[in-house]
């Protein structure tokens, strides 16, 4: 059983060797040139203003969570669509109940103002 792992071990050794060689070569050839501009904080081309301990609005997290939930639901719809004909009426009713719950949650989030910026 060990001979079947020899190619994997060779690949791992080559990968480790290449990474060690590349890091060593960059240490030998690279010249560190620190200056205040390189050492300053950079965030999307905008100079930082204030401290990093500011309060962050929760609405960004709410939008993110709602997007993830809707994305997962869309990913759930794809396999259902592939086997739609095999599921018959029961599968259609189950997906209808799922979409009803999803639509109710979406409507609730809309009514409480989760989508308002």
VENURRA-V485381 format. One record per residue. N is the residue number from 1. SS is DSSP state (~ for helix, > for strand, _ for the rest). NEAR is the number of other C-alpha atoms within 8 Angstrom. Layout:
n=<N/N>
ss=<SS/SS>
near=<NEAR/NEAR>
//
This chain:
n=<1/2/3/4/5/6/7/8/9/10/11/12/13/14/15/16/17/18/19/20/21/22/23/24/25/26/27/28/29/30/31/32/33/34/35/36/37/38/39/40/41/42/43/44/45/46/47/48/49/50/51/52/53/54/55/56/57/58/59/60/61/62/63/64/65/66/67/68/69/70/71/72/73/74/75/76/77/78/79/80/81/82/83/84/85/86/87/88/89/90/91/92/93/94/95/96/97/98/99/100/101/102/103/104/105/106/107/108/109/110/111/112/113/114/115/116/117>
ss=<_/~/~/~/~/~/~/~/~/~/~/~/~/~/~/~/~/~/~/~/~/~/~/~/~/~/~/~/~/_/_/_/_/_/_/~/~/~/~/_/_/_/>/_/_/>/_/_/_/_/_/_/_/_/_/_/_/_/~/~/~/~/~/~/~/~/~/~/~/~/~/~/~/~/~/~/~/~/~/~/~/~/_/~/~/~/~/~/~/~/~/~/~/~/~/~/~/~/~/~/~/~/~/~/~/~/~/~/~/~/~/_/_/_/_/_/_>
near=<4/5/5/6/8/8/7/7/8/8/8/8/8/8/8/8/8/8/8/8/8/8/8/8/9/8/8/6/6/7/5/4/4/6/6/6/5/6/7/6/6/8/7/4/5/6/7/7/4/5/5/4/4/6/4/4/6/6/9/7/8/9/10/8/8/8/8/8/8/8/8/8/8/8/8/8/8/8/8/8/7/6/8/10/5/5/9/8/6/7/9/10/8/8/8/8/8/8/8/8/8/8/8/8/8/8/8/8/10/9/7/6/7/10/8/4/3>
//
